[in-house]
Amino acid sequence: MKIQVDTDRCVGAGLCALAAPGVFTQDDDGLGAVLPGREDGAGDPHVRDAVRGCPVQAISLNESR
């Protein structure tokens, strides 16, 4: 699985970091970002909650390898 945050779409709500703090953070501009080395989600059960919870659908989850 590959996780990406579209920073052009992100509004910095921070719900991703709240839902899955082991995978997401907020960058210096307050926008959502994937933590280094966590782009694959590493089996975090909360990643899908973060994707569903994003108010502007800025997070994409590509499950193909």
N, C-alpha and C positions, 0 to 999 in steps of 0.2 A: 504494500500500500504506500502511496506517496501523498503527502499533505502539502498544500500550498495555500498561502494567504495572498489574495489580490489586494495589494496596498493602494491601488487606485480606487478600489471600491470600499475598502475598510473605513469605518468612521470612528474607530477607537473606543467602541463600547466596552471592550474588555471582557465580554462574556466568555470568550474562548479560554482566556487565562484563568478565569474563575472555574470553568467547567473541567478543564484538563490542565492543571498547572504543571504537570510533568512533561507536557508537550508544547504548550503555548506560553508566550510572554508578551509584553508590550515593549516596542522599541523606544528609542529616545524621543520619537515624535508622538508616542502614545498609540501607535498603530499595532495591530496584532502581528505577531511573528512566531514562527516555529523555532523552538530552541535548537541550537546547533547539535547535530547528531540525532535529532528526534524526528527527522523528516519522514521516517517510515512509520511513526506512531508507536512502534515497539510494543504492540499489543495492549496499549492503554485502553481500557474499556470505556473511558469517558470522551474519546475523540469524536465519536459519532454524536454525542450530546453537544459538543462544542460546535460541530458543523450545523446541526439542527437549530441551535440557539443563536447563531449569528443573525442579527437583525437585517443585514444587507446581503446575505449569502456570499460573503467574501472568501469563504474557505472552501477549497475543492479537495476532494478525496478521490484519488485514482487507485482503484483496487487491483488493477491489472499489473503484472510484473513484466 
